[in-house]
Amino acid sequence: MIRKNLWKIVSFIGIMLSLIVILYLVVLYKVTWETRDFNTYLYFYDCNGVVCNSTTKPKNIKYNKIICDGDCPYVSAFVDNIVVLTKNDISWLYDYKTGEIYNNKYIRYELIDNNNFIVTDNNSMQGIMNREGELITLINYSEIIDYDYGLVVYKEDGKYGIDYDSGEEVMSPKYEDIILIDNTMYAALANNKYQIYNVVNGAPKNNVKYDYIWPSGDVLLVVKDKQLDILNNRLESNLLMKIKTYFGYVKKSERESLKIRMEDNFIYFNIKVNNVEYIEYKYDIINKKISNNN
């Protein structure tokens, strides 16, 4: 009898222990797995006064996060608290401070300055939209190349043209390239030479044809016959002597080798002077002086 009762007690204790283990495992599963967030997020946070983003959770998020369904979108541009997010060739505008989608009426957004975007609709047609979401132009361009000074440079059937943002035509698409200089002038490429024209009447500003033109405000870097010059907005030379170059700067790779950059009131650029040697020049826009850093 004693043995029989002892066996019942041992069996009961064994069952209870088994139930306790099972209960522990269930609780452990719920705590460890069911409550765990397996989602991937794109976080926006403040890193030393600059907005950063990361898929790794920062210590101080401060701003919002978005859930990534599969791959996270990448940030292609910032303008104030608005970012351009792109995923699978589709982009939208997101406000990282409010955590809300700012604009997703179009399939693509490309920031072209601090105030405006090139937007593309479902029919692959483009227009210009400001950051308030208002259209500046109609959505009727196959490809917009540039927008500034109220002028839209666009490409159609391989040729470049210009319109005012009102839609009024400045120049029909017939050039190989167009570079906006300011609200009164543009440079157009035909037969591998650039010429500068008047926006209002399309007349040439002078009879000079250039191999390359790079504009910045009231200053133009121009190359002609392997000589670089710097012009003012009246197309007058600011240099006592033109800079001789090894390249003609007619090819894209040659132009890229100039490595032109603006810093404060200075323009820096590299000139290839022989088969191997480059010289970096610095042009002072205010004082109209040039020097080299070699």
Buried (B, 14 or more C-beta within 10 A) or exposed (E): EEEEEEEEEEEEEEEEEEEEEEEEEEEEEEEEEEEEEEEEBBBBBEEEEEBEBBEEEBEEBBBBBBEBEEEBBEBBBBBEBBBBBBBEEBBBBBBBBEEEEBBEEBBBBBBBEEEBBBBBBEEEBBBBBEBEEEEBBBBEBEBBBBBBBEBBBBBEEEBBBBBBBEEEEBBEBEBBBBBBBBEEBBBBBEEEBBBBBEBEEEEEBEEBBBBBBBBEEEBBBBBBEBBBBBBEBEBEEBBEEBBEBBBBBEEEEBBEBBEEEEEEEEBBBBBBBEEEEBBEBBBEBEEEEBEEEE
